[in-house]
Amino acid sequence: MTTFDETTFDETTLHETTVDQTGFDDTTFDDDAALDLIAFDGPVFDPFAGGSPQAPRDAEPVEPVPARVAPVPAARTGPAGGTGPVGGPGLVTGSVADLAAGVLSAHRAALRAQTALQRALVDRALSGHRFSRSASEFPAPASGDTHGSGGNHRAGALTSAPEGAFKPLTRPSARSLRPADLPALLARAGYPGPVAVDVVTDISVRGGSRGLGALSATPARGAAPQDAVKVAAVIFAALVGLPDCLPNPTAHVALRSSHDLPAGPFRLEIREIDLLPRPHLVADVLSADAGVTDNGVAQDDHGQVEVLLREGPGTHVGPRAGGGAPSPSARTSRDGRHVLLNEFHMAHLSRGDQALALGPEFGVYTGRRATRLPTGGLLLVDRVVDYSGNENSRQTAEFGPAAYNTEYDAPADSWYFADTANESMPHFVFMETSLQAALLMGYYAGPTLVDPHATASLRNLGGTATLHRQVDLRDKTICQHSRLLSTTILPGSSLQTFDYTLSVDGETLYSGETLFGYFSDEALATQTGLDAGTTRPSWIAAQQVRPHTRRIDVAARRGATDRMPRSVGKLALLDWVDVVEDGGEFGLGCLHLIRPIDPHDWYFERHFHLDPVIPGSLGVETVVQAVQEWMIDAGHGSDYAEPGFAIPTGVAFSWKYRGQFLPSDEHCEVEVHIKSVHVGEHAVVVVVDASLWKPGLRIYELTDLGIELHDRKAIQR
């Protein structure tokens, strides 16, 4: 964090002004202000193109897309094991009943409420109700925690952003700007200063010694160097979309120079950039020919320039009381509509002021443990386009059904594309982006406001999801349509059911149903797992004679140079996997591993702010990687010209969570049962069931999780 002199803007004042929902306050911004930062997170955009983006076609009804290989056959032994749709009778007899017996066992009154919920859901299912058709990481091993290409053969020489890096809201379509381009950018940022630069070149949102962005500029003839530097900084802020998330924004610029500014061409390198508490950046001012030191820090530093964006007087930067919409900003959806909530609100909901994110009623949760979106590279929803539901739900506690559309941009340089073994998006991102989009507006409706001073932690309890198309999602905007189906308030807890459909370019991609709960500390403390508090041993431990196992050295393969894809960096979740040939519940093989839990691992800081737990989706990702390693070890894909992993289409995957992995837990035990293996001409599809244990308690159950390994070159012909 940069340290400034005695003229630094008062951080406390800045934070206090963010809570005001009535508009611009009386606090005068000091143009010598310094800024406090953290880290933030849109579509590729041409700032000079006229008109709105082309509207996508409405998402088509979901129809299962035929897989590239033959349908996955049933396992040789044992039942199919599916749990059925989350929203139908499967939820009644499974999720809610288990919840009553497990996590909420301390609240006996909840049992009666849940019985009523079950009856209502059964009645709805029998009356013909139909749902729409159809993210826990473990410690990254010390060996091989290198950010790399993983399975991302399409990325080529693309420089990927590290996890948690600032994600620009918009991206410039060109590396340089003409003088005629500049006035519109300055006006967009509400900066009244003269256009004091002639040429802007070498624009890069990942450039500079810190990878946060850079540009070069030449002062206009007769312009003062300080004016040129300020204008260049505002131009970069506009290029990455900082002004777009505020209504009627105004840029306030401050310059701190340690010695004379360059009179000729100069370079700006961004050192800090964020959306909290207001969008802002800090850049180093360098000579155009400045070099770098051995540790990558630029030489010939001429000081720093800071840009702070503020909303205009009389505007509402956040939602109003009762859920009223904020004042409109320039931020738009993929089809050009003004959005209800944007990246600024998502950032505040994940780690800032909840009053600014969702409305003044939620201000009670700021600075304390409460429901939040994940932060950093695990924040996987960007904008809420619209919301249709009970507008008075916060006052009446009648939550009813609701529907809403959200969007998530997946830039090609996203960290997970580089670190996954999948040829496109990893499994956990599909889960996280859909679940975050679903729960977001369920929370917005206000179920926790029934008792706002109680601590309520959000937990996912289960769901079912299906991939319908295999699409390269780099530089795509994922449009998410979600429905809140029901809300049930219980003593110390509440439950919400959702369904969702994800689409890209107007065509359905992924769909599912899920159940979330908001739990008091007492409810979470009484978790009894999936087996009513009893200890259920793993299949290997239950055998009278311990079966022979063969160990796959995953850490060693991670350092190999073969062409088989592998997970690396933040997604290097495994060091080894033990295999029992022809073992497991279906006689096709059993995989087993134990992972230590390190309380300092990166994901605890991301999921969630002030409420650290391992994301369940990364538990799923761990199972996916274990199966991928087994497939490679078994020789599958060894003759493929371009092997690549993917999620198979048409396989309905179900999960059930009845507990949480905390930083204080010693380890996680994972057991995977191979359920079916189907070998096609150019692809192999494996379907598995799995369980995950915290010490003494089985808390995750996965059913029909599919993993595909295919020959990309043969499929593309």
C-alpha positions in Angstrom: 0.0 0.0 0.0 1.4 3.4 -0.9 2.3 5.8 1.8 1.5 9.5 1.2 2.5 12.7 2.9 0.5 14.9 5.3 -1.7 16.1 2.5 -3.2 12.7 2.1 -7.0 12.6 1.9 -8.6 11.4 5.1 -9.5 7.7 4.5 -12.0 7.8 7.4 -13.9 10.6 5.7 -14.0 8.8 2.4 -15.4 5.7 4.0 -18.0 7.7 6.0 -19.3 9.4 2.8 -19.8 6.0 1.1 -22.7 5.2 3.4 -24.8 8.2 2.5 -27.7 6.9 0.3 -29.2 10.3 -0.3 -26.7 11.4 -2.9 -23.5 13.5 -2.9 -22.6 14.8 0.5 -21.1 18.1 1.6 -17.6 16.7 2.0 -15.3 18.5 -0.4 -12.8 16.3 -2.2 -9.2 17.3 -1.7 -7.5 17.1 -5.1 -4.3 16.2 -3.2 -6.1 13.1 -2.0 -4.6 9.8 -1.6 -6.6 6.6 -1.9 -7.1 3.4 -0.1 -7.4 0.2 -2.2 -7.9 -3.5 -2.4 -8.6 -5.4 -5.8 -11.5 -5.4 -8.4 -13.2 -7.0 -11.4 -16.1 -6.8 -18.1 -16.5 -7.3 -21.9 -14.0 -6.4 -24.6 -15.2 -2.9 -25.7 -14.4 -0.3 -28.2 -14.7 3.1 -26.5 -15.2 4.9 -29.8 -17.7 2.6 -31.5 -21.1 4.1 -32.0 -24.4 2.6 -30.9 -25.1 -0.3 -28.5 -23.8 -3.8 -28.7 -25.8 -6.2 -30.8 -28.6 -7.8 -28.8 -28.3 -11.5 -28.4 -31.0 -13.8 -29.4 -33.2 -15.0 -26.6 -31.9 -18.2 -25.1 -33.5 -21.2 -26.7 -35.4 -23.7 -24.6 -33.0 -26.2 -23.1 -32.9 -29.4 -25.1 -30.3 -32.0 -24.3 -27.5 -31.8 -26.9 -26.2 -35.2 -28.1 -22.8 -35.9 -26.8 -20.0 -36.5 -29.2 -19.6 -40.0 -27.9 -22.3 -42.6 -27.3 -24.5 -42.2 -24.2 -22.7 -43.2 -21.0 -23.8 -46.7 -20.0 -24.8 -47.6 -16.5 -22.2 -49.0 -14.2 -21.6 -52.8 -14.2 -22.7 -53.0 -10.6 -25.0 -51.1 -8.4 -27.9 -48.6 -8.8 -27.7 -45.4 -10.8 -27.5 -43.5 -7.6 -29.1 -40.3 -9.0 -30.8 -38.0 -6.5 -33.3 -36.5 -8.9 -34.0 -32.9 -9.6 -33.4 -30.6 -6.7 -36.7 -28.8 -7.0 -38.9 -31.9 -7.1 -39.5 -34.7 -4.7 -35.8 -35.3 -4.5 -35.5 -32.1 -2.5 -38.3 -33.1 -0.2 -37.1 -36.6 0.6 -33.4 -35.8 0.4 -32.0 -32.3 1.0 -34.6 -30.9 3.4 -35.1 -34.1 5.3 -31.3 -34.5 5.7 -31.0 -30.9 6.7 -33.5 -31.4 9.4 -31.6 -34.4 10.7 -28.3 -32.8 10.3 -27.3 -29.2 10.3 -30.5 -27.9 11.9 -30.8 -30.7 14.5 -30.6 -28.2 17.3 -33.7 -26.4 16.1 -36.5 -28.8 16.7 -39.1 -26.2 15.7 -37.5 -26.2 12.3 -38.6 -29.8 11.8 -42.2 -28.7 11.8 -41.6 -25.9 9.4 -39.6 -28.2 7.1 -42.5 -30.7 7.1 -44.8 -28.0 5.9 -42.2 -27.1 3.2 -41.9 -30.7 2.1 -45.7 -31.0 1.7 -45.8 -27.7 -0.2 -43.1 -28.9 -2.6 -44.7 -32.3 -3.0 -48.0 -30.6 -3.8 -46.3 -28.4 -6.3 -44.5 -31.3 -7.9 -47.7 -33.3 -8.2 -49.6 -30.4 -9.6 -47.4 -30.3 -12.6 -44.9 -27.6 -11.6 -41.8 -27.9 -13.7 -38.4 -26.4 -13.1 -36.4 -25.0 -16.0 -35.0 -27.8 -18.0 -32.0 -28.5 -18.1 -16.6 -23.7 -6.2 -13.8 -25.7 -2.4 -10.2 -25.8 -3.0 -7.7 -27.8 -1.0 -4.2 -26.6 -0.3 -2.2 -26.1 -3.4 0.8 -28.4 -3.1 4.1 -26.8 -2.5 5.6 -28.8 -5.4 4.3 -27.2 -8.6 2.4 -24.2 -7.4 3.5 -22.5 -10.6 1.2 -20.4 -12.7 1.2 -22.0 -16.1 -0.6 -23.1 -19.2 -2.4 -26.2 -17.7 -4.6 -27.6 -20.5 -4.9 -24.2 -22.1 -3.4 -25.0 -25.5 -5.5 -22.3 -27.2 -4.1 -19.5 -25.1 -0.8 -19.4 -27.0 1.4 -16.6 -25.9 -1.4 -14.9 -24.0 -0.2 -13.5 -20.6 -2.7 -14.6 -18.0 -3.6 -12.5 -15.0 -2.8 -13.8 -11.6 -5.7 -14.9 -9.4 -7.1 -11.8 -7.6 -5.8 -9.3 -10.2 -7.9 -6.3 -11.1 -10.4 -7.2 -13.8 -11.1 -4.3 -16.1 -14.8 -3.5 -16.7 -14.0 -2.6 -20.3 -10.9 -3.1 -22.5 -9.5 -0.9 -25.2 -9.8 -2.3 -28.7 -6.6 -0.6 -29.8 -3.1 -0.1 -28.5 -3.0 3.6 -29.4 -5.3 6.6 -29.6 -5.6 9.5 -32.0 -6.1 13.1 -30.7 -9.7 13.0 -31.9 -10.4 10.1 -29.6 -9.4 11.8 -26.4 -12.2 14.4 -25.7 -14.9 11.7 -25.5 -12.9 9.7 -23.0 -12.3 12.7 -20.8 -16.0 13.6 -21.0 -16.9 10.1 -20.0 -14.9 10.5 -16.8 -16.3 13.9 -16.1 -12.9 15.5 -16.3 -13.1 19.2 -17.3 -9.4 19.7 -17.8 -7.8 20.6 -21.2 -6.8 17.8 -23.6 -3.2 18.1 -22.7 -1.8 15.2 -24.6 -1.5 14.6 -28.4 -0.5 10.9 -28.6 -1.3 7.9 -26.4 0.4 4.7 -27.3 1.4 1.3 -25.8 -1.9 0.9 -24.0 -1.9 -2.4 -22.1 -4.3 -3.4 -19.3 -1.8 -6.0 -18.1 1.4 -4.0 -18.8 3.8 -2.3 -16.4 6.2 -3.8 -13.9 3.2 -4.8 -11.7 1.0 -6.2 -14.5 -1.8 -3.7 -13.6 -1.7 -1.6 -16.7 0.4 1.0 -18.5 0.4 3.5 -21.3 2.7 6.0 -22.9 1.8 9.6 -23.8 3.2 12.8 -25.4 2.2 16.2 -24.1 0.4 18.5 -26.4 2.3 21.5 -27.7 2.5 24.1 -25.0 0.8 21.9 -22.4 2.2 21.9 -18.8 3.7 18.5 -17.9 1.5 18.2 -14.9 -1.7 18.7 -17.0 -0.5 16.0 -19.5 0.2 13.5 -16.7 -3.3 14.1 -15.2 -5.1 13.7 -18.5 -3.2 10.5 -19.3 -4.2 9.0 -16.0 -7.8 9.9 -16.5 -7.7 8.4 -20.0 -6.5 5.0 -18.6 -9.2 5.1 -16.0 -11.8 5.6 -18.7 -10.3 2.9 -20.9 -10.8 0.3 -18.2 -14.3 1.4 -17.3 -13.8 3.0 -13.9 -16.3 5.9 -14.6 -18.9 3.6 -16.0 -20.1 2.1 -12.7 -21.1 5.4 -11.1 -23.9 7.8 -12.0 -22.8 11.1 -13.5 -19.2 10.5 -12.5 -16.5 13.2 -11.9 -12.8 12.5 -11.9 -10.7 14.1 -9.2 -7.0 14.0 -9.9 -4.0 14.6 -7.6 -0.3 14.7 -8.5 2.6 13.9 -6.2 5.9 14.7 -7.8 9.2 13.9 -6.2 11.1 15.9 -8.8 10.6 17.5 -12.2 8.1 15.8 -14.5 9.3 14.9 -18.0 8.7 17.7 -20.5 8.5 15.3 -23.4 7.1 11.8 -23.8 6.4 9.9 -20.5 5.0 6.6 -19.4 2.4 5.7 -16.7 2.5 2.4 -14.9 -0.4 1.5 -12.7 0.6 0.5 -9.2 -2.8 0.3 -7.5 -6.4 0.1 -8.9 -9.7 -0.9 -7.3 -13.4 -0.2 -7.1 -13.5 0.3 -3.3 -14.4 2.5 -1.6 -14.8 4.4 -4.9 -13.2 3.5 -8.3 -9.7 4.8 -8.3 -6.1 4.2 -9.4 -2.6 5.3 -8.6 0.1 5.3 -11.3 3.9 5.9 -11.3 5.1 8.7 -13.7 8.2 7.6 -15.6 10.4 8.9 -18.3 9.6 7.3 -21.7 12.9 5.4 -21.7 12.9 4.4 -18.0 14.3 1.0 -17.3 13.6 -1.4 -14.5 15.7 -2.6 -11.6 16.6 -6.2 -11.0 13.4 -6.8 -8.9 11.2 -5.4 -11.7 10.6 -1.9 -10.2 10.8 0.9 -12.7 13.7 3.3 -12.5 13.6 7.1 -13.0 10.4 7.6 -11.0 9.0 11.1 -11.3 6.3 10.6 -8.7 2.7 9.4 -8.7 -0.7 10.5 -10.1 -4.0 9.5 -8.5 -7.5 9.4 -10.0 -10.6 9.1 -7.9 -14.1 8.8 -9.5 -17.1 10.1 -7.5 -20.8 10.0 -8.3 -22.5 13.2 -9.3 -24.4 15.4 -6.8 -27.9 14.3 -6.0 -27.4 10.8 -7.4 -27.9 7.5 -5.6 -24.9 5.3 -6.1 -26.5 2.3 -4.4 -30.0 0.9 -4.2 -32.5 2.9 -2.3 -34.5 1.9 0.8 -36.9 -1.0 0.0 -34.8 -2.1 -3.0 -35.4 1.0 -5.2 -32.9 1.1 -8.1 -29.8 3.2 -8.0 -29.4 6.2 -10.3 -28.4 4.8 -13.7 -24.8 4.7 -14.6 -23.2 4.2 -18.1 -22.6 0.5 -17.4 -24.7 -1.6 -19.7 -25.5 -5.3 -20.4 -24.4 -7.2 -23.4 -27.4 -6.1 -25.3 -27.0 -2.4 -24.3 -29.5 -2.1 -21.4 -28.6 -0.1 -18.3 -28.0 -2.6 -15.5 -29.6 -2.6 -12.1 -26.3 -3.4 -10.3 -22.8 -3.5 -11.6 -19.2 -4.5 -10.7 -19.0 -1.7 -8.1 -21.9 -3.2 -6.2 -20.5 -6.7 -6.5 -17.2 -5.5 -5.1 -19.0 -3.9 -2.1 -21.1 -7.0 -1.5 -18.0 -9.2 -1.5 -15.8 -7.1 0.8 -17.1 -3.6 1.3 -20.2 -1.6 2.4 -23.3 -3.7 2.0 -25.5 -0.6 2.2 -23.9 0.6 -1.1 -24.2 -2.9 -2.6 -27.9 -3.7 -1.8 -29.5 -0.8 0.0 -29.4 1.0 3.4 -31.2 -1.9 5.2 -28.1 -4.0 4.6 -25.7 -1.5 6.2 -26.1 -3.4 9.5 -23.9 -6.2 8.0 -21.0 -4.0 7.0 -17.8 -4.9 8.8 -19.2 -8.1 10.4 -19.6 -11.7 9.4 -22.6 -12.0 7.1 -23.7 -13.3 3.7 -21.3 -12.2 1.0 -20.1 -13.0 -2.5 -16.6 -14.4 -2.8 -13.7 -12.0 -3.5 -10.8 -11.8 -5.9 -10.6 -14.5 -8.5 -13.5 -16.4 -7.0 -15.9 -13.5 -7.6 -17.7 -14.8 -10.7 -20.7 -12.6 -11.3 -20.4 -9.1 -12.6 -23.7 -7.4 -13.2 -27.4 -7.7 -12.4 -29.3 -6.7 -15.5 -32.9 -6.8 -14.1 -35.0 -8.2 -11.3 -38.7 -9.1 -11.2 -40.1 -10.0 -7.9 -42.0 -8.7 -4.8 -40.8 -5.2 -4.5 -42.0 -5.0 -0.9 -40.4 -8.3 0.3 -38.0 -6.4 2.6 -40.9 -4.8 4.4 -43.5 -7.6 4.3 -41.1 -10.7 4.6 -43.2 -12.2 1.8 -40.5 -13.3 -0.6 -42.5 -15.2 -3.2 -41.0 -16.2 -6.6 -38.6 -13.9 -8.4 -36.7 -13.9 -11.7 -33.6 -12.0 -12.7 -30.8 -11.8 -15.3 -27.2 -11.4 -14.5 -24.0 -11.5 -16.5 -20.4 -12.7 -16.1 -17.5 -11.8 -18.4 -14.8 -14.4 -18.9 -11.7 -12.7 -20.3 -9.3 -15.0 -22.1 -6.5 -13.9 -19.7 -8.5 -15.1 -16.6 -6.3 -17.1 -14.2 -8.5 -20.2 -14.2 -8.1 -20.7 -18.0 -4.3 -20.9 -17.5 -4.4 -23.1 -14.5 -7.0 -25.7 -15.5 -6.4 -29.0 -17.2 -9.7 -28.4 -19.1 -9.4 -27.1 -22.6 -11.8 -24.3 -21.6 -13.5 -23.4 -18.4 -12.9 -25.6 -15.3 -15.8 -27.4 -13.7 -15.7 -25.3 -10.5 -16.2 -22.0 -12.5 -19.4 -23.4 -14.1 -20.7 -24.2 -10.6 -19.5 -20.9 -8.9 -20.8 -18.5 -11.6 -24.2 -20.1 -11.7 -24.6 -20.5 -7.9 -23.4 -17.0 -7.2 -25.8 -15.5 -9.7 -28.7 -17.5 -8.2 -28.1 -16.7 -4.6 -27.3 -13.0 -5.2 -30.8 -11.8 -5.7 -32.2 -14.3 -3.2 -30.2 -12.4 -0.6 -31.3 -9.1 -2.2 -34.9 -10.0 -1.5 -34.1 -9.7 2.2 -34.6 -13.0 4.1 -31.9 -12.2 6.6 -33.6 -8.9 7.4 -36.3 -10.7 9.3 -33.7 -10.7 12.1 -30.9 -8.3 10.9 -28.8 -8.4 14.0 -28.4 -12.1 14.0 -25.3 -13.6 12.4 -26.3 -15.6 9.3 -23.8 -17.5 7.2 -24.6 -18.6 3.7 -24.1 -22.2 2.7 -25.0 -24.2 -0.4 -26.7 -27.5 0.4 -26.9 -29.2 -2.9 -28.1 -29.2 -6.5 -28.2 -30.8 -9.9 -26.6 -29.3 -13.0 -26.1 -30.3 -16.7 -23.9 -29.0 -19.4 -25.6 -28.8 -22.8 -22.9 -27.5 -25.1 -19.1 -27.6 -25.1 -18.1 -24.0 -26.0 -14.8 -22.2 -25.7 -15.7 -19.5 -23.2 -12.7 -17.3 -23.5 -13.7 -13.6 -24.0 -17.4 -14.6 -23.8 -20.1 -13.0 -21.7 -22.2 -15.7 -19.9 -25.8 -14.6 -19.5 -27.5 -16.1 -16.4 -31.2 -16.4 -16.0 -32.1 -17.4 -12.4 -35.4 -17.9 -10.6 -36.0 -17.8 -6.8 -38.6 -20.5 -6.4 -39.2 -20.5 -2.6 -38.1 -19.0 0.7 -38.7 -20.7 4.0 -37.9 -18.9 7.3 -36.9 -21.3 10.1 -35.8 -20.6 13.6 -32.2 -19.5 13.3 -32.1 -20.4 9.6 -33.8 -20.0 6.3 -33.9 -21.9 3.1 -34.1 -20.8 -0.6 -34.5 -22.9 -3.7 -33.5 -21.7 -7.2 -33.2 -22.8 -10.7 -30.9 -21.3 -13.4 -30.0 -21.4 -17.0 -26.7 -20.1 -18.5 -26.5 -19.0 -22.1 -23.8 -17.7 -24.5 -24.5 -15.9 -27.7 -28.2 -16.6 -27.2 -27.9 -20.3 -26.9 -28.4 -22.4 -23.7 -25.1 -23.7 -22.3 -25.7 -25.0 -18.7 -28.7 -25.4 -16.4 -29.5 -26.6 -12.9 -31.3 -26.3 -9.6 -30.0 -25.6 -6.2 -30.8 -25.1 -2.5 -29.1 -22.5 -0.2 -29.4 -22.0 3.5 -28.7 -19.0 5.8 -27.5 -20.4 9.2 -27.0 -19.1 12.6 -23.8 -19.9 14.5 -25.7 -22.4 16.6 -27.1 -24.2 13.6 -23.6 -24.5 12.0 -22.1 -25.7 15.2 -24.5 -28.7 15.3 -23.7 -30.1 11.8 -24.0 -33.9 11.8 -22.9 -34.6 8.3 -24.6 -36.8 5.8 -24.9 -39.8 8.1 -26.9 -38.3 11.1 -23.8 -37.8 13.2 -22.5 -41.4 12.8 -19.1 -42.2 11.4 -19.3 -43.8 8.0 -15.9 -45.2 7.0 -14.5 -45.0 3.5 -14.9 -48.0 1.2 -11.2 -48.8 1.7 -11.3 -48.6 5.5 -14.4 -50.8 5.6 -12.7 -53.7 3.9 -11.7 -56.6 6.3 -8.4 -56.8 4.5 -7.0 -53.6 3.2 -6.9 -53.8 -0.6 -3.7 -53.4 -2.5 -3.3 -49.8 -3.8 -1.2 -48.2 -6.5 -0.1 -44.6 -6.1 -0.2 -42.0 -8.9 2.5 -39.4 -8.3 0.6 -36.3 -9.5 3.2 -33.8 -8.3 5.9 -35.5 -10.4 3.7 -35.4 -13.5 2.9 -31.7 -13.0 6.6 -31.0 -13.6 6.8 -33.3 -16.7 7.0 -32.0 -20.3 4.6 -34.4 -22.0 1.6 -33.1 -24.0 -1.1 -34.4 -21.6 -3.0 -31.6 -19.9 -2.6 -31.0 -16.2 -3.8 -28.5 -13.5 -1.3 -26.1 -12.2 -0.9 -23.0 -10.1 -3.9 -22.2 -7.9 -5.6 -25.3 -9.3 -2.9 -27.7 -8.4 -5.1 -29.5 -5.9 -3.5 -32.9 -5.7 0.0 -34.4 -5.0 -1.0 -38.1 -5.2 -3.9 -40.4 -5.7 -4.2 -44.1 -4.5 -5.9 -46.5 -6.9 -7.6 -49.8 -6.1 -7.9 -51.6 -9.4 -11.4 -53.2 -9.9 -12.4 -51.9 -6.4 -15.0 -49.5 -5.1 -18.8 -49.7 -5.0 -19.1 -50.6 -8.7 -16.1 -52.8 -9.1 -14.6 -50.6 -11.7 -12.0 -48.9 -9.5 -11.7 -46.8 -6.4 -9.6 -43.6 -6.0 -8.5 -42.4 -2.6 -6.5 -39.4 -1.3 -6.1 -37.3 1.9 -5.2 -33.6 1.7 -4.0 -31.6 4.6 -5.8 -28.3 5.2 -3.6 -25.2 5.7 -5.4 -22.3 7.3 -3.2 -19.9 5.2 -4.3 -21.2 1.8 -5.4 -18.6 -0.6 -9.1 -19.5 -0.9 -9.9 -18.9 2.7 -9.2 -15.2 2.1 -11.5 -15.3 -0.9 -14.4 -17.4 0.4 -15.8 -15.5 2.3 -14.6 -12.2 3.7 -14.7 -12.6 7.5 -16.3 -16.1 7.1 -13.6 -18.4 5.7 -14.6 -21.8 4.4 -13.4 -24.0 1.5 -15.8 -23.6 -1.5 -17.7 -26.8 -2.1 -17.1 -26.3 -5.9 -13.4 -26.7 -5.3 -14.1 -30.0 -3.5 -15.8 -31.1 -6.7 -12.8 -29.8 -8.7 -10.5 -32.0 -6.6 -12.6 -35.1 -7.5 -12.5 -34.0 -11.2 -8.7 -33.8 -11.1 -8.3 -37.2 -9.3 -10.3 -38.8 -12.1 -8.3 -36.9 -14.8 -5.1 -38.2 -13.4 -6.5 -41.7 -13.2 -7.6 -41.5 -16.9 -4.1 -40.4 -18.0 -2.4 -43.0 -15.8 -4.7 -45.7 -17.3 -3.5 -44.8 -20.8 -6.7 -43.1 -22.0 -5.9 -40.5 -24.7 -2.3 -41.6 -25.1 -2.9 -41.9 -28.9 -4.7 -38.6 -29.3 -3.1 -35.9 -31.4 -4.4 -33.1 -29.1 -5.8 -34.5 -25.9 -8.1 -32.2 -23.9 -10.4 -32.5 -20.9 -13.9 -31.2 -20.8 -17.3 -31.6 -19.0 -19.4 -34.2 -21.0 -22.7 -32.9 -22.3 -26.0 -34.4 -21.2 -24.8 -35.9 -17.9 -26.9 -34.6 -14.9 -24.5 -34.2 -12.0 -25.8 -33.9 -8.4 -24.2 -32.8 -5.2 -25.1 -32.7 -1.6 -23.3 -30.7 1.1 -24.0 -31.2 4.9 -21.1 -29.5 6.5 -18.1 -27.2 5.9 -14.3 -27.4 5.7 -12.9 -24.8 8.1 -9.3 -23.5 8.4 -9.1 -25.4 11.7 -9.9 -28.8 10.1 -6.8 -30.9 9.8 -7.5 -32.6 6.5 -9.9 -33.6 3.9 -10.4 -37.3 2.8 -11.6 -38.0 -0.7 -12.9 -41.3 -2.1 -14.1 -41.8 -5.7 -15.9 -44.7 -7.2 -15.6 -45.3 -10.9 -19.2 -45.9 -12.1 -18.9 -46.2 -15.8 -16.3 -45.8 -18.5 -17.3 -45.3 -22.1 -14.7 -45.4 -24.8 -15.7 -43.8 -28.1 -13.7 -43.3 -31.3 -12.3 -39.9 -30.3 -13.3 -39.5 -26.6 -13.5 -41.3 -23.3 -16.2 -40.4 -20.8 -15.9 -41.5 -17.1 -18.8 -41.1 -14.6 -18.1 -41.3 -10.9 -19.7 -41.1 -7.5 -17.6 -39.6 -4.6 -17.6 -38.6 -1.0 -15.5 -36.2 1.0 -14.9 -36.3 4.8 -13.7 -33.9 7.3 -12.1 -35.6 10.4 -14.8 -38.1 11.6 -17.6 -36.8 9.4 -18.7 -37.4 5.8 -20.0 -34.0 4.6 -20.0 -34.0 0.7 -21.7 -36.5 -1.6 -21.3 -36.3 -5.4 -23.4 -38.4 -7.8 -22.9 -38.9 -11.6 -19.9 -36.5 -12.0 -18.7 -36.8 -15.6 -15.2 -36.2 -17.0 -14.4 -36.3 -20.7 -11.0 -36.7 -22.4 -11.2 -36.2 -26.1 -9.0 -35.7 -29.2 -9.5 -32.0 -29.9 -7.9 -32.3 -33.4 -10.1 -35.2 -34.5 -13.3 -33.5 -33.1 -12.6 -30.2 -34.9 -12.2 -31.9 -38.3 
